[in-house]
Amino acid sequence: MAKFLTEDVVRDNCKEYLGFNFSEPNVKQGTGQLTTFNKLGIKGDNNKPDGWYLPDNQNDVAIILETKNSNEDVGAKKWIDEIKKNCSIVMNAGWTKVVGLLHNGYKTQGFLNNQPIDVPDEIQSKRYYIELVDNRIIDKEKIYTITARINNCLHVDFGVKNLYHRMIFTACALVAERYGAKLENVKDMGYNVFRNRVFDVLSKSLEKDKQQNSKISIVLDVYSEIKMNIQENQNAINNFIDCICEIYDCINSNEWRGEDVMGIFFNEFNRYKPKSEAGQVFTPDHITSFMYRLLDVNENDYVGDFCCGSGAFLVKSMSKMMKATGGYNTNKAKEIRQKHLFGIEFDREIFALACANMMIHKDGKTNFEQMDTRTDEACEWIRSKPITKVLMNPPYENKYGCIKIVENVLDSVKPGTDCAFILPDKKLEKVSKSVVKRILSNHRITKIVKLPEPLFFKIGVTTSIFVFKAGEPQNGNEIFGCYIEEDGLETVKNQGRHDVRNKWQSIEDYWIDCVGKLRDTKYHTEQWIDPNEHLSYQMPEIPFEITEEDFRKTAMDYLCFKKRIDTKELSEKLLHMTLYSSQVLSNGECVNIKIGVNDEN
């Protein structure tokens, strides 16, 4: 007989399973008995749900929970009427997709806009129900397959050896398709017709932006410079066009979920070259999401990345900020695209790639500049912008000016600005003391979050996120530290590391909550670091242990050394006598083994 569960126990279990126990930006979520809909923002309604997930964007999925003790029948009409009533309240308040869950600890009834839906009896995470309703789960395997086809097509069939040229050519074709190129119509017309169609549409789409930012024309220049060694293969051209159209179908959404697809797209290309000649290390998508939340970025912030690479942090920020405003078509979303995102990239080709990436993701490129963050010119540019948050993964090597870049950014943003940098774990302990002293006399490290060690395993670097408060001196203040040892990702053959078991979201939720509370209650990795002693997360020392076997081996090695006995020869003879001596095998008596020594003793 199943164990009896009270309604309180069922509700508390649901809170944990659904993930309602963590804070999340732009969402009201939780469980309880006393909270009314009025308190949740639905004015004048005093009904009390047992659990709620109400995103600010009413086009996103909302969830209402009703719990009962385990003796209650979730199929009973009175309980179904109750959950439908609460869902109707939310629907009438403007939410367009409302999931209702009626659960007694062992059985679940599910509803979507008060129509029954099939759900497991065991309560799942909220992400399960959101993806179930959205019915827009990205087929990642399909995207990887298409991207590999594109890469191979350009590399083998067109003879494009430069990886970044392959990436930029593909990105520009996607931009052209987004702006109405209809590449399907130029199949079987030859390479030049196809290439010119992309160029013409790209040029028209950039015309207005070039008036605001002349450097945007670099996108056209770099595209024009890409040369195909093989142009006559019409089958290859048609295959490339088919791939572009398939990928575009995945990212053409006003509901703005395309960042997931493009994250896959660029990660697949970058698998072949994780580090560029200019020292860039491309940031995994799940880490850009984590850092966005780590700094508590919202739609009113002005986000800067001054070594922006392909634009991952800015794309992620634009995506989340626009979603928080209600979607792509709101006035606030337009303002975000035009005025809230700022990027600098030194490498000319990567700059072109970043601009194209932003265009694929609904614009946001007019505040990009191609310059060197190590220069006074870049510092002046940063100072002229209203930056409120900085998210960066600068080049790690000293020859590319890693610490110079960090210091310039901190010196150039307004005092009080939160800045997060991914750096090698011990980076600040390996630069000169005078440089560190100068930085900490003006700026304060508030947090160090050590990242999973496999994150950048291809380049052999372990990293941490260093969170600074610009313009506030350290003054000996201790630094909170913690260690995300596992991110739940697994290595997939020919695809790199991926969240195949959907573990990351709950892991991210936990660590955001942990850092917010400055306490790691689950893994107990929290540290308070004295900046006068260390400027990195301190891995615990492995305790020294010695076993009886270790002692015996050491003693035997010492005796052999004193007697000048060849231990290798001794081992071989012991093995030989044990395996092959009939005397040993038949009666177990000791066998004298004569070992050569270097003297008569």
C-alpha positions in Angstrom: 0.0 0.0 0.0 1.4 3.4 -1.0 2.5 5.7 1.8 -0.1 8.4 2.8 1.1 11.9 1.8 -0.5 15.0 3.3 -1.3 17.9 1.0 1.5 19.9 2.5 4.0 17.2 1.7 2.7 16.9 -1.8 2.8 20.7 -2.3 6.4 20.9 -1.0 7.5 18.0 -3.2 5.9 19.6 -6.3 7.7 22.9 -5.5 11.1 21.1 -5.7 10.3 18.9 -8.7 8.8 21.8 -10.7 11.7 24.1 -9.8 9.4 26.7 -8.2 11.9 27.0 -5.3 14.4 29.2 -7.2 14.1 32.8 -8.2 13.9 33.5 -11.9 13.9 36.9 -13.6 10.6 38.2 -15.1 8.6 35.4 -13.6 6.4 35.1 -10.5 6.7 31.5 -9.2 6.1 29.6 -6.0 3.8 27.5 -3.9 1.6 28.2 -0.8 -1.8 28.3 0.7 -2.2 32.0 1.5 -1.1 33.8 -1.7 -4.1 35.2 -3.7 -4.2 35.9 -7.4 -4.6 39.5 -6.4 -1.2 39.4 -4.7 0.2 37.9 -7.9 -1.0 40.8 -10.0 -4.4 39.7 -11.1 -6.4 42.5 -9.5 -9.5 41.9 -7.5 -9.3 38.1 -7.4 -8.8 36.4 -4.0 -8.7 32.8 -5.1 -5.6 31.0 -3.9 -3.7 28.6 -6.1 -1.4 26.0 -4.6 1.3 26.8 -7.1 2.0 29.2 -9.8 4.4 30.1 -12.6 3.4 33.4 -14.2 5.9 34.9 -16.7 5.7 38.6 -17.3 5.5 37.8 -21.1 1.9 36.6 -21.3 2.7 34.8 -24.6 4.9 32.4 -22.6 3.6 29.3 -20.9 2.0 29.8 -17.5 1.5 26.9 -15.0 -1.1 26.6 -12.2 -0.8 23.8 -9.6 -3.5 22.3 -7.5 -2.4 19.7 -4.9 -4.4 17.2 -2.8 -3.5 14.5 -0.3 -2.8 11.1 -1.6 -6.2 9.7 -0.6 -8.0 12.2 -2.9 -9.0 11.1 -6.4 -7.6 13.6 -9.0 -10.2 12.4 -11.4 -13.0 13.7 -9.1 -15.2 16.4 -10.8 -15.0 18.8 -7.9 -11.1 18.9 -8.0 -11.1 19.2 -11.8 -13.6 22.0 -11.6 -11.3 23.7 -9.1 -8.1 23.6 -11.3 -10.1 24.7 -14.3 -11.5 27.6 -12.4 -8.0 28.8 -11.4 -6.7 28.3 -14.9 -9.6 30.3 -16.3 -8.7 33.2 -13.9 -5.1 33.2 -15.4 -6.4 32.9 -19.0 -8.9 35.8 -18.5 -6.0 37.9 -17.2 -4.2 37.6 -20.5 -2.0 34.5 -20.5 -2.5 32.6 -23.8 -1.1 29.2 -22.8 -2.0 28.0 -19.4 -1.0 24.5 -18.1 -3.1 23.2 -15.2 -1.7 20.4 -13.0 -3.8 18.5 -10.5 -1.6 16.2 -8.4 -2.0 14.0 -5.3 1.6 12.7 -4.9 1.0 9.7 -7.1 -1.3 10.7 -10.0 -1.5 13.8 -12.2 -4.2 15.3 -14.3 -3.0 17.8 -16.9 -4.8 20.5 -18.8 -3.9 23.1 -21.5 -6.3 26.0 -21.5 -8.7 23.7 -19.7 -8.5 20.9 -22.3 -7.1 17.6 -21.0 -3.5 16.7 -22.1 -1.5 13.6 -21.5 1.2 14.1 -18.9 3.2 11.6 -16.7 1.8 10.8 -13.3 5.2 11.9 -11.8 5.6 15.6 -11.6 8.3 16.9 -14.0 10.3 20.1 -14.1 8.5 23.2 -15.4 10.7 23.0 -18.5 9.0 19.8 -19.5 5.6 21.3 -19.5 6.8 24.5 -21.3 8.4 22.6 -24.1 5.4 20.2 -24.3 3.1 23.1 -24.9 5.3 25.3 -27.1 5.7 22.3 -29.4 8.8 24.1 -30.7 11.4 21.8 -29.3 14.5 22.2 -31.5 15.7 19.1 -33.3 19.3 19.5 -32.3 20.4 16.3 -34.2 18.9 17.8 -37.4 20.7 21.1 -36.9 24.0 19.3 -36.3 23.5 17.2 -39.4 22.7 20.2 -41.5 25.6 22.3 -40.1 28.0 19.5 -40.8 26.7 19.2 -44.3 27.3 23.0 -44.8 30.8 22.8 -43.4 31.7 19.8 -45.6 30.1 21.4 -48.6 32.0 24.6 -48.4 35.2 22.9 -47.4 35.2 20.0 -49.9 32.9 21.0 -52.7 33.7 24.7 -52.9 37.3 24.4 -51.6 37.1 27.1 -48.9 39.9 26.3 -46.6 39.5 29.2 -44.1 37.1 28.2 -41.3 36.0 31.8 -40.6 35.3 32.3 -44.3 33.0 29.3 -44.3 31.2 30.7 -41.2 30.9 34.2 -42.6 29.7 33.0 -46.0 27.0 30.9 -44.3 26.0 33.6 -41.9 25.6 36.1 -44.8 23.5 33.7 -46.8 21.2 33.3 -43.7 21.0 37.1 -43.3 20.1 37.4 -47.0 17.4 34.7 -46.7 16.0 36.5 -43.6 15.7 39.8 -45.6 13.9 38.2 -48.5 16.5 36.7 -50.9 14.4 33.6 -51.6 17.5 31.6 -52.5 15.3 28.7 -53.5 14.5 30.6 -56.6 18.2 30.8 -57.8 18.9 27.1 -57.7 20.3 25.8 -61.0 21.3 29.3 -62.1 25.0 29.0 -61.4 27.3 30.3 -58.6 27.6 33.9 -59.7 23.8 34.4 -59.7 23.6 32.9 -56.2 26.5 34.9 -54.9 25.2 38.2 -56.3 21.7 37.6 -54.9 23.2 37.3 -51.4 25.4 40.4 -51.9 22.5 42.6 -53.3 20.1 41.7 -50.5 22.8 42.0 -47.8 23.8 45.4 -49.2 20.2 46.7 -49.1 19.6 45.4 -45.6 22.7 47.3 -44.4 22.0 50.6 -46.1 20.3 52.3 -43.2 22.8 50.9 -40.7 25.8 52.2 -42.7 24.5 55.8 -42.1 24.8 55.2 -38.3 27.9 53.0 -38.3 30.2 53.1 -41.3 32.1 50.1 -40.1 29.1 47.9 -40.8 30.3 47.9 -44.4 33.1 45.5 -43.3 30.5 42.7 -43.5 30.1 43.3 -47.2 33.8 43.7 -47.7 34.7 40.4 -46.0 31.9 38.6 -47.9 33.3 40.0 -51.2 36.8 38.8 -50.3 35.7 35.1 -49.8 36.9 33.1 -52.8 35.6 29.8 -53.9 38.2 27.5 -55.5 35.5 25.5 -57.1 32.4 27.3 -58.6 31.1 24.9 -61.3 29.5 22.3 -59.1 25.8 23.1 -59.4 24.8 20.1 -57.2 26.9 21.6 -54.4 25.4 25.0 -54.9 21.9 23.6 -54.7 22.8 21.5 -51.7 24.1 24.6 -49.9 20.9 26.5 -50.7 18.8 23.6 -49.4 20.8 23.6 -46.1 20.4 27.4 -45.7 16.6 27.2 -46.2 16.3 24.4 -43.7 18.4 26.2 -41.0 16.5 29.4 -41.7 13.2 27.7 -41.0 14.5 26.8 -37.5 15.4 30.4 -36.6 12.5 32.3 -38.3 10.4 33.0 -35.2 9.1 36.2 -33.9 8.8 34.5 -30.5 12.6 34.7 -30.4 13.9 31.2 -29.7 16.5 31.3 -32.5 19.4 31.8 -30.2 19.4 28.1 -29.4 19.7 27.1 -33.0 22.5 29.6 -33.8 24.3 28.5 -30.6 24.3 25.0 -32.1 25.3 26.3 -35.5 28.3 28.3 -34.3 29.4 25.7 -31.8 29.4 23.1 -34.6 31.7 25.2 -36.8 33.9 26.2 -33.8 34.4 22.5 -33.0 36.9 22.5 -35.8 38.8 25.5 -34.5 38.2 26.2 -30.8 40.7 29.0 -30.6 41.5 31.6 -33.3 44.8 33.3 -34.2 43.8 36.3 -32.1 43.2 34.3 -29.0 39.4 34.2 -28.9 37.8 31.4 -27.0 34.2 31.0 -27.9 31.8 30.9 -24.9 29.4 27.9 -24.6 25.8 28.9 -24.8 24.9 27.6 -21.3 27.6 29.8 -19.7 26.4 32.9 -21.5 22.9 32.2 -20.0 24.4 31.7 -16.5 26.5 34.9 -16.6 23.5 36.9 -17.8 21.6 35.7 -14.7 24.7 36.0 -12.4 24.8 39.7 -13.0 21.0 40.0 -12.7 20.8 41.6 -16.1 17.3 42.9 -17.1 15.6 44.7 -20.0 16.6 48.1 -18.7 20.3 47.4 -18.6 22.9 48.5 -21.2 25.2 45.5 -21.8 28.7 45.6 -23.1 31.1 43.0 -24.4 34.4 44.5 -25.5 36.0 41.3 -26.9 32.7 40.2 -28.3 33.9 37.5 -30.7 30.9 36.2 -32.6 28.6 38.1 -30.3 27.4 35.3 -28.0 26.9 37.4 -24.9 25.2 40.1 -26.8 22.9 37.8 -28.7 22.0 36.0 -25.4 21.3 39.4 -23.7 19.2 40.7 -26.6 17.2 37.5 -26.6 16.4 37.5 -22.9 15.9 41.2 -22.7 13.4 41.2 -25.6 11.6 38.2 -24.2 11.2 40.1 -20.9 9.5 43.0 -22.7 6.9 40.7 -24.3 8.6 39.8 -27.5 10.2 41.1 -30.7 7.4 43.5 -31.7 7.2 45.7 -28.6 8.4 49.2 -28.6 10.8 48.4 -25.7 12.3 45.5 -27.8 13.0 47.9 -30.6 14.7 50.2 -28.2 16.8 47.3 -26.8 18.0 46.4 -30.3 19.0 49.9 -31.1 20.3 51.3 -27.9 21.1 48.7 -25.2 23.8 46.5 -26.7 27.5 47.5 -27.2 30.3 45.5 -28.6 33.9 45.8 -29.7 35.9 43.2 -31.7 39.5 43.6 -32.8 39.6 40.9 -35.5 38.1 42.2 -38.7 36.6 38.9 -39.9 35.2 38.0 -36.4 33.7 41.5 -36.3 31.9 40.8 -39.6 30.7 37.5 -38.2 29.4 39.2 -35.1 27.4 41.7 -37.1 26.0 39.0 -39.3 25.0 37.0 -36.2 23.2 39.9 -34.7 21.3 40.5 -38.0 20.2 36.8 -38.1 19.0 37.4 -34.5 16.8 40.4 -35.4 19.3 43.2 -35.5 21.1 44.9 -32.6 24.4 45.6 -34.5 24.5 49.3 -34.9 26.6 49.8 -31.7 29.3 47.4 -32.7 32.8 48.8 -33.4 35.9 47.1 -34.9 38.7 48.4 -32.7 41.3 47.3 -30.1 40.1 47.4 -26.4 43.8 47.9 -25.4 43.8 51.3 -26.9 42.8 54.8 -25.6 40.4 55.1 -28.6 38.4 52.1 -27.4 38.4 53.4 -23.8 37.0 56.7 -24.9 34.3 54.9 -26.9 33.3 52.8 -23.8 33.3 55.9 -21.6 30.8 57.5 -24.0 28.3 54.7 -23.6 25.8 54.2 -20.7 27.0 50.7 -19.9 25.4 49.2 -16.8 26.6 45.5 -17.1 29.7 43.9 -18.7 29.8 40.3 -19.8 33.2 39.2 -21.3 35.4 36.3 -22.2 38.6 38.1 -23.2 41.6 36.3 -24.8 43.6 34.5 -22.1 47.2 34.9 -23.2 49.4 37.8 -22.1 50.5 38.5 -25.6 46.9 39.5 -26.5 46.7 41.8 -23.5 44.3 39.9 -21.3 44.8 41.9 -18.1 45.2 45.2 -20.0 41.8 44.6 -21.5 40.2 43.8 -18.1 41.8 46.9 -16.5 40.8 49.2 -19.4 37.2 48.1 -19.3 37.0 48.5 -15.5 38.6 52.0 -15.7 36.2 53.1 -18.5 32.8 52.1 -17.2 31.0 54.1 -14.6 31.7 53.5 -10.9 29.4 50.8 -9.5 29.1 48.9 -12.8 29.1 45.1 -12.4 31.5 43.4 -14.7 32.0 39.6 -15.2 35.0 38.2 -16.9 35.9 34.6 -17.7 39.6 34.2 -17.0 42.0 31.3 -16.3 41.8 30.3 -12.6 45.2 31.7 -11.5 45.4 34.6 -14.0 45.3 37.4 -11.4 48.0 35.6 -9.3 50.4 35.3 -12.2 50.5 38.9 -13.3 52.9 41.4 -11.6 51.9 42.4 -8.1 52.1 46.1 -9.0 49.4 45.6 -11.7 47.1 43.7 -9.4 47.7 46.3 -6.7 46.7 49.0 -9.1 43.6 47.2 -10.2 42.4 46.4 -6.7 43.1 49.9 -5.5 40.4 51.1 -7.9 38.1 48.1 -8.3 36.7 45.3 -6.2 36.4 41.6 -6.9 33.1 40.5 -5.2 32.8 36.9 -6.4 34.8 34.1 -8.0 32.8 31.3 -9.5 35.1 28.4 -10.6 33.6 26.8 -13.7 33.6 23.0 -14.6 37.1 22.0 -15.6 36.1 20.2 -18.9 34.6 23.5 -20.2 37.6 24.5 -22.3 39.4 21.1 -22.2 40.4 21.4 -25.9 42.8 24.3 -25.1 43.9 22.9 -21.7 42.6 25.8 -19.6 40.6 25.8 -16.4 38.6 28.9 -15.8 36.6 31.0 -13.3 34.1 33.9 -13.6 35.6 36.9 -11.8 32.9 39.4 -10.9 34.1 43.0 -10.3 32.4 46.1 -8.9 34.0 48.9 -10.9 35.2 52.0 -9.1 35.1 50.5 -5.6 38.5 49.7 -4.1 39.0 46.2 -2.6 40.2 47.5 0.7 40.9 44.0 1.9 37.2 42.9 1.6 36.9 39.2 1.3 35.7 37.5 -1.9 32.9 35.0 -2.1 33.9 31.9 -4.0 32.2 28.6 -5.1 32.9 25.8 -7.5 30.5 24.5 -10.1 32.2 21.1 -10.5 29.6 19.6 -12.9 27.4 21.2 -15.5 25.6 18.0 -16.5 26.9 18.2 -20.1 28.2 15.0 -21.8 30.6 14.5 -24.7 28.7 13.4 -27.9 30.8 11.8 -30.6 31.7 14.4 -33.3 29.5 17.0 -31.6 31.4 18.1 -28.5 29.8 18.6 -25.1 26.0 18.9 -24.9 23.2 18.9 -22.4 21.8 15.6 -23.7 19.9 14.8 -20.5 18.6 18.3 -19.9 20.3 18.7 -16.6 21.8 22.2 -17.0 18.7 24.3 -16.3 18.2 22.9 -12.8 22.0 23.2 -12.2 21.9 26.8 -13.3 18.9 27.6 -11.1 20.7 26.1 -8.1 24.0 28.0 -8.6 22.2 31.4 -9.3 20.4 30.9 -6.0 23.6 29.9 -4.2 25.5 32.9 -5.4 22.6 35.2 -4.6 22.5 33.9 -1.0 26.3 33.6 -0.8 25.9 30.1 0.5 26.3 26.6 -1.1 24.1 24.4 1.0 24.3 21.3 -1.3 27.9 20.8 -2.3 29.5 23.0 0.4 32.1 24.6 -1.9 31.6 28.1 -0.6 34.8 30.0 0.4 35.5 33.5 1.7 38.8 34.4 0.0 41.2 36.8 1.6 42.5 39.0 -1.3 45.8 39.5 0.5 46.5 35.8 0.3 44.8 34.6 -2.8 43.0 35.8 -5.9 41.5 32.5 -7.0 39.2 29.8 -5.8 41.2 27.4 -3.6 40.8 23.8 -4.4 40.8 21.7 -1.2 44.0 19.8 -0.7 43.7 16.0 -0.9 44.5 14.6 2.5 47.7 12.6 2.8 47.0 8.9 3.5 49.3 5.9 3.9 48.2 2.3 4.0 49.9 -0.7 5.5 50.6 -1.9 2.0 52.4 1.4 1.2 54.4 1.0 4.4 55.5 -2.5 3.5 56.4 -1.6 0.0 58.5 1.3 1.1 60.2 -0.8 3.8 61.0 -3.6 1.3 62.3 -1.1 -1.2 64.6 0.3 1.4 65.9 -3.1 2.5 66.5 -4.0 -1.1 68.4 -0.8 -1.6 70.6 -1.5 1.5 71.4 -5.0 0.3 71.9 -3.8 -3.2 69.2 -6.2 -4.5 67.8 -5.6 -8.0 64.1 -5.2 -7.2 63.1 -5.8 -10.8 65.0 -9.1 -10.9 63.5 -10.1 -7.6 60.0 -9.4 -8.9 60.6 -11.4 -12.0 62.0 -14.4 -10.1 59.2 -14.4 -7.6 56.6 -14.3 -10.4 58.4 -17.1 -12.2 58.7 -19.4 -9.1 55.1 -18.7 -8.2 53.7 -19.6 -11.6 56.0 -22.3 -12.7 57.8 -24.0 -9.8 56.4 -27.5 -9.2 57.7 -27.4 -5.6 55.7 -24.3 -4.8 52.6 -25.4 -6.6 52.6 -28.9 -5.0 53.4 -28.3 -1.3 53.4 -24.6 -0.8 56.9 -24.8 0.9 59.2 -21.8 0.7 61.6 -21.7 -2.2 65.0 -20.0 -1.8 65.6 -17.5 -4.5 69.1 -16.5 -5.2 69.3 -12.8 -6.2 72.4 -11.2 -7.6 74.0 -8.5 -5.4 76.9 -6.2 -5.9 79.0 -7.3 -3.0 79.5 -10.2 -0.7 77.2 -9.1 2.1 
